[in-house]
Structure formats: C-alpha cells, structure tokens
Amino acid sequence: MHNHRHPIHCIVPPHMLNNIATHGTENQKGLAISTLKASERMRGQRRAMADFPAAAFRVAAVGGKERIIYDAKNGTTLPGTAVRHEGDPASADVAVNEAYDGSGATYDLYKNIYGRNSIDNNGMRLDSTVHYRKGYDNAFWDGQQMVYGDGDGELFNRFTIAIDVMGHELTHGVTQFEAKLVYSQQPGALNESMSDVFGSLVKQFSLNQTADQADWLIGAGLLAAGVNGVALRSMKAPGTAYDDPVLGKDPQPAHMKDYVNTVSDNGGVHINSGIPNHAFYIIANQIGGNAWEKTGQIWYVTLRDKLTSSSNFQQCSNQTFQVAGALFGAGSLEQQAVKAGWAEVGIDVEGGGPPDPTPGGGCLGSLLKLIGAAPAK
C-alpha cells in the first residue's frame, strides 16, 4: 500500500527498479528487489512518525547553516554514526564530503536567493546519512533527513555524486512544509517536478550557469559506465534521458497529449512530472539569464504561497502566471514567457488574456527581487 500523504521520496522511480528486477542480472535483480522492499519499510516508519513535525527533531541549535553527516556503515539504523559536523575539515570519505557540500549548496540557494531559513524556514538542521545498506540503489528524504545509498556499481554510482539529486530530495522537505502536495496523480507529479526544478537550480547556482549553459539533466553522473543513458531525467527533452536494456526507456512525456494515465508510481508522479519540468525549462530559457533569479523566484513564490495539497497542472500554470505578473508586472516579458511556456506543453493559462501592461509594474518586481521579498498569501 502506498501512502500519498506521507510518502518516502526516492530519487530512482519504481518503474526503473521494476525494470531492473525483471531484466537485470541475478545480482542486479536481487539488489533492485531489496531496494524496493526497503523503500516500503521506510514508508511504514514514515507513517508512524507522520504527526510529529520534523523541525521538532532537527532544529539548528544556533542561527545559520548547520549540517551533520552520518555514516550508516552499510546498515539500516538511522541516522548512524556522526562523522562530520558543520565547520569540520573535509573527510577522507568522498561521499561524506559530497553530502556535506550538496546540502550546503541547497541551503545557500534557498537562503541567499529566496531568503528561506533552511528547509522548514525555521533553521532546521540538515542531517544526511551516507553508506545506507549495501548496494542500495536509491536516495531519499524521509521527512527528517537525507539518506544516500552507494549504488550497486554496475547500474548506479554513489548517490551523492550528483548535486541536483541532493537538491531534489531536500526540496521534498520544502514542499512538505509549504504546499504539502499530495503524492498522487498531478499533485504528486508537481511535487516531483518542484524537486527537479530546484534540484537543477541548486546545480546551476553552484556552477554559476545561465539557463542556456545548463544541461537540464537530473542525476548526470549517477548512471554507471556501460548504461545507455545520461541521467535519470531531462527537463530539456523529457523521454530521452536513457534507453537501456536493463533500465528500460525513459517514459516521461513533454506534452499533455502524451500524458500517461497509470495506477503505478502513485499515478505516474515520476513520469508526468516531465510536463511541468519542460514548461519550466522553456520559460527559463525564454526569460534568459540565471534561471534561479526570475523563473526560480516565480516558482518559489508559487510553491510557498499559492499551491495547495491538491493543486494540478492547470492550477499551477494559472498561479505561476499570476505570480509572474505580481513580481514583474502585468504583460511583462516574464509573465508572457510563463504563458508561452505552459502553452508549449499543452496547457493554456486561464485568465491569461491579452497583455495588459501596468505602468510601474516592472518596478515593483525589480524592487521585490532586490530585497528578496515576494507578496504574501
């Protein structure tokens, strides 16, 4: 049984693990089945603690960034043994350092660009556990912390290798404290898409890339040598990230005409997320510059102030259009780009009629951007 309200958010989608369990070698099949079973057990634990606010467990003792990295030592006890605290020198363990740097980069994007005080906006300490289980082909946010497997070495490399994977999973925490998008059907696909969007922005921000310089891949470097693929997903070209005899073919659509109706994967949350992902990519490239500045701000304010637990693609498009107008002015380049981007994936913004430029509207947007503020609900 899947729990849509309090799920475990894993980066590797179940359809990919199911393909491995069907087409992989005996070793790969065993590890995939073990990973799937472990995810189900974690869902049960997540349900047991669902009524406790995560901040009650993981609040920073002092203001500012605070990270602790733990080592599970290939076991299942969480969080494990603390091996690096905030400000400690680098470890000899590359996974420890990657988890430390990735959680720090995610914190920095949300703090420096959007004025958010950690994942819960209340100084939440960022805890991460590496070396979870043996050959574990996944990484997940369990409602309190990040957990990373080492991969099997045949299909997947270690899961700390991709900074956008870390940004993706930590953003599930942001969504948990804000819109609380139900993990099913279109709200669930939006939940996944928000994580892909901000995971990609964490990567772009850390590399100081403009929208046209970015690769827009989620999990580049994660697939092991010999796998026919470049990443888990592509926001630029959904459906093209991989086509492998063992992993299967990337099933993501880029347009509503190809929307996948399925009962698996909580209604295709990892599949149909390709549609809003592609809309964001188009909009970010139309607006240009650093995607985290304008397009990212529109998406962040929408996630923080506008979306509800049951929001669907149409409602997200309407809200991003309205937020773009509030931030940058009615009829502004940014607002028109939002409308055009959604239209290109088959969603017409409701209430997005002919541009109606408002004198001074762009000044408000510029001021808000400068002070890192945004209209409240």
LINJOPE-V801464 format. One record per residue. N is the residue number from 0. RES is the residue in one small letter. OMEGA is omega in whole degrees, -180 to 180 (* if undefined). NEAR is the number of other C-alpha atoms within 10 Angstrom. Layout:
BEGIN
n | res | omega | near
N | RES | OMEGA | NEAR
N | RES | OMEGA | NEAR
END
This chain:
BEGIN
n | res | omega | near
0 | m | 177 | 6
1 | h | 177 | 15
2 | n | -174 | 16
3 | h | -176 | 14
4 | r | -177 | 16
5 | h | -177 | 22
6 | p | 167 | 23
7 | i | -176 | 25
8 | h | -179 | 25
9 | c | -178 | 22
10 | i | 179 | 24
11 | v | -176 | 18
12 | p | -178 | 17
13 | p | -180 | 19
14 | h | 178 | 18
15 | m | 178 | 18
16 | l | 177 | 25
17 | n | 177 | 18
18 | n | 178 | 18
19 | i | -179 | 23
20 | a | 180 | 22
21 | t | -170 | 16
22 | h | -176 | 15
23 | g | 172 | 19
24 | t | -180 | 12
25 | e | 179 | 12
26 | n | 180 | 12
27 | q | 178 | 22
28 | k | -179 | 19
29 | g | -180 | 14
30 | l | 179 | 22
31 | a | 179 | 26
32 | i | 177 | 16
33 | s | 179 | 19
34 | t | 179 | 22
35 | l | 180 | 20
36 | k | 179 | 12
37 | a | 179 | 15
38 | s | 179 | 21
39 | e | 178 | 17
40 | r | 180 | 12
41 | m | 177 | 17
42 | r | 178 | 19
43 | g | 178 | 17
44 | q | -180 | 15
45 | r | 179 | 18
46 | r | -177 | 15
47 | a | -178 | 11
48 | m | -171 | 13
49 | a | -176 | 14
50 | d | 178 | 9
51 | f | 178 | 11
52 | p | -178 | 13
53 | a | -178 | 19
54 | a | 179 | 18
55 | a | -179 | 9
56 | f | -166 | 12
57 | r | 178 | 17
58 | v | 179 | 17
59 | a | -179 | 17
60 | a | 179 | 10
61 | v | 180 | 10
62 | g | 176 | 12
63 | g | -175 | 14
64 | k | 175 | 19
65 | e | -179 | 23
66 | r | 169 | 23
67 | i | 177 | 21
68 | i | -180 | 27
69 | y | 177 | 25
70 | d | 178 | 24
71 | a | 178 | 22
72 | k | 178 | 15
73 | n | 175 | 16
74 | g | -176 | 12
75 | t | -180 | 13
76 | t | 180 | 13
77 | l | 7 | 15
78 | p | -177 | 20
79 | g | -178 | 19
80 | t | 179 | 14
81 | a | -177 | 14
82 | v | 176 | 14
83 | r | 178 | 18
84 | h | 179 | 15
85 | e | 178 | 14
86 | g | 178 | 10
87 | d | 176 | 10
88 | p | -179 | 9
89 | a | 180 | 14
90 | s | 173 | 13
91 | a | -178 | 8
92 | d | -175 | 11
93 | v | -180 | 13
94 | a | 177 | 22
95 | v | -179 | 23
96 | n | 179 | 17
97 | e | 178 | 21
98 | a | 178 | 28
99 | y | -177 | 26
100 | d | -178 | 17
101 | g | 178 | 25
102 | s | 177 | 26
103 | g | 179 | 20
104 | a | 178 | 20
105 | t | 177 | 28
106 | y | -177 | 24
107 | d | 179 | 20
108 | l | -177 | 22
109 | y | -178 | 21
110 | k | -172 | 18
111 | n | -177 | 11
112 | i | -174 | 19
113 | y | 177 | 20
114 | g | -178 | 14
115 | r | -178 | 18
116 | n | -179 | 18
117 | s | -171 | 26
118 | i | -178 | 24
119 | d | -177 | 20
120 | n | -180 | 15
121 | n | 175 | 13
122 | g | -177 | 20
123 | m | 176 | 25
124 | r | -179 | 25
125 | l | -180 | 25
126 | d | 179 | 21
127 | s | 176 | 27
128 | t | 177 | 27
129 | v | 179 | 29
130 | h | 177 | 25
131 | y | -178 | 26
132 | r | 179 | 20
133 | k | -179 | 18
134 | g | -176 | 23
135 | y | -175 | 24
136 | d | 177 | 28
137 | n | 171 | 27
138 | a | -178 | 27
139 | f | 170 | 25
140 | w | -175 | 22
141 | d | -178 | 23
142 | g | 179 | 23
143 | q | -172 | 23
144 | q | 175 | 20
145 | m | 178 | 24
146 | v | -177 | 28
147 | y | 171 | 27
148 | g | 180 | 26
149 | d | -174 | 23
150 | g | -178 | 25
151 | d | 180 | 19
152 | g | 180 | 16
153 | e | 179 | 14
154 | l | -177 | 19
155 | f | 170 | 20
156 | n | 179 | 21
157 | r | -171 | 25
158 | f | 173 | 30
159 | t | -174 | 29
160 | i | -175 | 20
161 | a | -177 | 21
162 | i | -180 | 26
163 | d | 174 | 29
164 | v | 179 | 30
165 | m | 177 | 35
166 | g | 178 | 26
167 | h | -174 | 30
168 | e | 179 | 27
169 | l | 178 | 30
170 | t | 172 | 24
171 | h | 176 | 28
172 | g | 177 | 23
173 | v | 180 | 22
174 | t | 179 | 22
175 | q | -178 | 20
176 | f | -177 | 18
177 | e | -174 | 20
178 | a | -179 | 20
179 | k | -178 | 23
180 | l | 180 | 27
181 | v | -173 | 23
182 | y | -179 | 27
183 | s | 175 | 23
184 | q | -175 | 26
185 | q | 175 | 23
186 | p | 178 | 26
187 | g | 177 | 28
188 | a | 175 | 29
189 | l | 176 | 30
190 | n | 178 | 28
191 | e | -178 | 29
192 | s | 177 | 26
193 | m | 179 | 25
194 | s | 176 | 28
195 | d | -180 | 31
196 | v | -175 | 28
197 | f | 171 | 27
198 | g | 177 | 27
199 | s | 180 | 27
200 | l | 175 | 27
201 | v | 180 | 28
202 | k | -179 | 27
203 | q | 179 | 23
204 | f | -178 | 22
205 | s | 180 | 16
206 | l | -177 | 11
207 | n | -179 | 13
208 | q | 170 | 17
209 | t | -177 | 16
210 | a | -178 | 23
211 | d | 176 | 15
212 | q | -174 | 13
213 | a | 178 | 18
214 | d | 178 | 15
215 | w | 176 | 26
216 | l | 175 | 22
217 | i | 179 | 26
218 | g | 175 | 27
219 | a | -178 | 20
220 | g | -177 | 20
221 | l | -180 | 22
222 | l | -176 | 23
223 | a | 177 | 18
224 | a | -180 | 14
225 | g | 176 | 9
226 | v | -180 | 17
227 | n | -180 | 18
228 | g | -178 | 21
229 | v | -176 | 20
230 | a | 176 | 21
231 | l | -178 | 22
232 | r | 174 | 27
233 | s | 176 | 26
234 | m | 179 | 28
235 | k | -177 | 20
236 | a | 180 | 17
237 | p | -179 | 23
238 | g | -176 | 19
239 | t | -172 | 19
240 | a | 180 | 24
241 | y | 175 | 21
242 | d | -168 | 16
243 | d | -179 | 14
244 | p | -179 | 13
245 | v | -178 | 21
246 | l | -175 | 22
247 | g | 180 | 17
248 | k | 177 | 17
249 | d | -175 | 21
250 | p | -173 | 21
251 | q | 171 | 24
252 | p | 177 | 23
253 | a | -174 | 26
254 | h | -177 | 20
255 | m | 179 | 17
256 | k | 180 | 10
257 | d | 180 | 13
258 | y | -176 | 16
259 | v | 174 | 16
260 | n | -176 | 11
261 | t | 176 | 12
262 | v | 179 | 10
263 | s | 178 | 13
264 | d | -180 | 18
265 | n | -180 | 18
266 | g | 175 | 19
267 | g | -176 | 25
268 | v | 178 | 24
269 | h | -177 | 25
270 | i | -176 | 27
271 | n | 174 | 28
272 | s | 177 | 30
273 | g | -177 | 31
274 | i | 176 | 27
275 | p | 174 | 30
276 | n | -177 | 28
277 | h | 177 | 26
278 | a | 179 | 26
279 | f | 179 | 25
280 | y | -178 | 21
281 | i | -178 | 22
282 | i | -179 | 24
283 | a | -180 | 25
284 | n | 176 | 18
285 | q | 180 | 20
286 | i | 176 | 18
287 | g | -179 | 16
288 | g | 179 | 16
289 | n | -173 | 21
290 | a | -178 | 26
291 | w | -174 | 26
292 | e | -176 | 17
293 | k | -179 | 22
294 | t | 178 | 27
295 | g | 178 | 19
296 | q | 178 | 22
297 | i | -178 | 25
298 | w | -178 | 23
299 | y | 180 | 22
300 | v | 178 | 22
301 | t | 179 | 25
302 | l | -175 | 23
303 | r | -168 | 18
304 | d | -167 | 17
305 | k | -176 | 21
306 | l | 174 | 22
307 | t | -176 | 18
308 | s | -176 | 17
309 | s | -178 | 17
310 | s | 177 | 20
311 | n | -176 | 17
312 | f | -179 | 18
313 | q | -179 | 14
314 | q | 177 | 17
315 | c | 179 | 22
316 | s | 179 | 24
317 | n | -176 | 21
318 | q | 178 | 23
319 | t | 177 | 26
320 | f | -180 | 26
321 | q | -180 | 23
322 | v | 178 | 25
323 | a | 178 | 28
324 | g | -180 | 26
325 | a | -177 | 20
326 | l | -169 | 27
327 | f | 177 | 25
328 | g | 177 | 24
329 | a | -180 | 25
330 | g | 180 | 20
331 | s | 176 | 21
332 | l | -177 | 16
333 | e | -179 | 25
334 | q | 178 | 27
335 | q | 178 | 20
336 | a | 178 | 23
337 | v | -180 | 30
338 | k | -178 | 24
339 | a | -179 | 19
340 | g | 178 | 25
341 | w | 179 | 27
342 | a | -178 | 16
343 | e | 176 | 17
344 | v | 172 | 21
345 | g | 180 | 16
346 | i | 179 | 21
347 | d | -180 | 16
348 | v | 177 | 22
349 | e | -177 | 14
350 | g | 180 | 9
351 | g | -178 | 18
352 | g | -178 | 9
353 | p | 179 | 9
354 | p | 179 | 12
355 | d | -174 | 12
356 | p | 178 | 13
357 | t | 180 | 13
358 | p | 178 | 10
359 | g | -178 | 12
360 | g | 180 | 17
361 | g | 179 | 21
362 | c | 178 | 13
363 | l | 179 | 17
364 | g | -180 | 20
365 | s | 179 | 16
366 | l | 180 | 14
367 | l | -179 | 16
368 | k | -178 | 18
369 | l | -176 | 10
370 | i | 178 | 11
371 | g | -178 | 16
372 | a | 178 | 16
373 | a | 180 | 22
374 | p | 177 | 10
375 | a | 178 | 8
376 | k | * | 8
END
